[in-house]
Amino acid sequence: MEPNAEPKLDAAIPRGRHPMELLMKQKSDPAAFLKAGDIAEGEVLEKRGTRLFVDLGARGTGIIFGREYHEAHDMIKGLAPGDRIAAKVVEPDNEEGYVELSLREAGREKVWKELARLMAAGELVRLKVLEANRGGLILEHLGVSGFLPASQLSSEHYPRVDGGDKMRIHEELKKLVGQEFEVAVIDVNQDDEKVIFSEKTRETEAVKQRLAAYKVGDVIEGEVAGVVSFGAFVRFGDGLEGLIHISEIDWQLITNPADVLKSGERVRVKIIGIEGDKVSLSLKAMKEDPWSRAEEKYKKGGVVMGTVVKFNPFGVFVKLDPEIQGLVHISEFGSEANMKETLRLNEPHEFTILSVDAREHRLALGLAREEPQPSAEGAAIPESESTEPPGP
């Protein structure tokens, strides 16, 4: 061969082995068998034009070419003969007898494996917030975009918006764009290309340690940190926070927590639950249960005056006094339309007490109906005034 002549492909690069030779190899060495999707490791043999050849040992000779070569060009240009690489098998035995490989796909496999490892290990990574939407934040790790839901933000960054207005929450989230957070990977789904991050993980253990000083039943004082549609957050102690659910604000029905509580207000509340780093608080537990006297005040069969305060598909809520409400079931009306025709919101009406269960905080009401009066024709006639002749 002349010194400057380009070596022939056959002389420089071994062809793929004869199928029978490969079959014999595979019988003696099951690890030699390759299938699409496998990750194969080998040594770079040569780069020629837009082809990269890889020695895969007993598995044959690999080749990266065409689109796969161009898409991985930045990685390939730094490779030299003898360098070891890992690539994903695209075609185990092409028409030329080579194993077609993809460096790009192998890189993606490696990324998803690393994301899965981070999730399993619970390791934290520091990432920059790229975007914000109404539900949370967009971050990126190893070239893969992921989602950090607002519910997974730490208490420091969670948007406290009175009334839970979604537009205002979005505005608060946009203020976090460009900041760096320490987050953990809590969900990985390669098929859907979905990654979920959480910022809460980093503070969970510290919060649990501080919460060890408290127990269910303790009464604490704190400050309302934010009012949302489902309740109010209260800060207390050393950077701790709990939630007063809307059902725990008062004994009476509350439809809008902002009508009762305001941000910055000081409150005394009772701890009614501690689960992990989550604390459930109750404001109504600090007040006497008005239902403890309900069975004395309201008797089955009695007629009471009440004010309609809320319609629901299953009935009507009726306020009997500032703290006790009863329910008129939809069956009393036959249909929701008839219910709304019969009663009006914020108007008083007479109701009959059907049952009272103080322990379950339930009081069933029915529409008070006048007893039918006997008509003149149907009225009973005293025997002495009967116009019929006496019997024989």
PyMOL commands that set and color helices and strands:
alter all, ss='L'
color gray80, all
select helices_A, chain A and resi 9-12+19-28+30-32+57-59+67-71+73-76+103-121+150-152+162-164+166-174+201-211+246-248+257-259+284-286+290-297+330-332+336-342+383-385
alter helices_A, ss='H'
color red, helices_A
select strands_A, chain A and resi 39-48+51-55+61-65+84-91+99-102+124-132+136-141+144-149+180-189+194-198+219-228+231-236+240-245+266-275+278-282+303-312+315-319+325-329+348-357+362-367
alter strands_A, ss='S'
color yellow, strands_A
deselect
rebuild
show_as cartoon
